[in-house]
Amino acid sequence: MKFFLFLIFASFSVSAQQAILTKAPDSTSQIIFTTYYAKKFEGRKTTSGERYRGAKFTAAHRTLPFGTMITVRNIVSGKTVTVRVNDRGPFSKKFSLDLSQSAAKALGIYRLGYARVEISYPRTK
């Protein structure tokens, strides 16, 4: 009986040590509202100097560095896309991300105009 109790205690202590040694994830995740660029922005320069192309999977974010890759998941449909930050915005307080038209279509939010999504991206140091 003592041996059985010892095994139970030992297994809990090993599990606790493994939980302590588990590394924190290297990404950040948030639930936000997103919208997408209007057609009139096609070909215009973004803040990064690139031209906006609705066919590319790009996005505008207020603070993330240019080139950051963001995974965007539509909470309702579960569809996921990966976009690259190449612009600043959106400038409406209601939204936190502007997607290219292709990204919005791939997520299934193009006809809706906006959606609640989950974004994840690498932590900045």
N, C-alpha and C positions, 0 to 999 in steps of 0.2 A: 504494500500500500504506500509506504514512504517513497519507494522508487517511482511509482505511478505519479504521485504528487510532484516529485522532483522533475519528472519529464514534462509535466504540464507547466510548471514554473519556468523551466529552462526554455520551453518553446515560446512562452510569452516574452521573456527577456530578449530572445533573439529577434522576435518580431518587432519589439520596441526599438532595438538597436538599428534594424534595417529601416524602420520608418524615420529615425533621426538622420540616418546617413543618406536618405533619398534626397537628391538634388532638386532645388526649386526649378520649375519650368523656365525656359529661356524666352518665353513669349508673354505678351500681355493680351488680354481679351476684354472686350467691352460690348455692351448692347447699345446701339445708337440708331438714329434715324438718318437715312440717306436719300438722296435724290440724284438726278443726273443732268448732264450738260444739255442745254437747248441746241437745236440744229444750227442756230445762228453763230455759234462759236467755232464751227468747223473751219480749220485753217488758221485761226488766230493764234498768236503767240501766248504760251503759258508763262507763268512766273519763272520757270526754270529755263526759258528760252526756246523750248521745243514748240512745235506747232501742234495744236490740238487736232487729233484725228479720232473721230467717233468710232472707227473700226478697230482701234487698239484698246487693250485692256489697261486703262490708266485711271487715275483718280486725283482729286484735289483734297488736301487735308490742311488744317490750319498750322499744325506744329511739327508733324513728322518730317524727317529729312527727305529731300528728293532722292528717289531711287529705292525707298523703302517698299518692300513687297508686303501687301496686305491681303490676307485671306478674308473674303466677305461671304457670309452664309445667310441666306434668306431664312428667317426663323420659321415662316409659315410653310414653305415648300421644301426646305432642306437643301436647295440648290446652292452650290459653292463656286466662286470664281476667285482667281488671284489677280490683283491689279498692282500697278507700280505708281507710286506717288510722283507726279511731275508738275503739280500746280498747287497754289494756295487757295483756300476757300473751304467750304462755302461761307458766304458772308451773312447768311441768315442764322440767327441763334437757334432756330428750330432743328437745323440739320448739322451733322458733323462731318459729312463726307459727300463729295460730288463724284459720281461715277461717269465714265464714258458711256455712250449709248450702247455699244456692244456689250459692255459688262452688265448694264441694266437689263438688256434683253436676255442675256444668258441667265440672269438671276430670276427672270420672270416678273420684273417690277416696272418694265417700260410703260405699259399701258396704265399702271396705277399712278405713276408719277413720283411716288416716294414709298418707302417701306422701312420697317424696323428690322435691323439686321444685327448679326454678331460679327465683329471684326477681330482678327488676331494678327499680331505682327511681332517681330523680334523686339526684345527690350533694348532700349538705348542706354548706353552706359554713361 
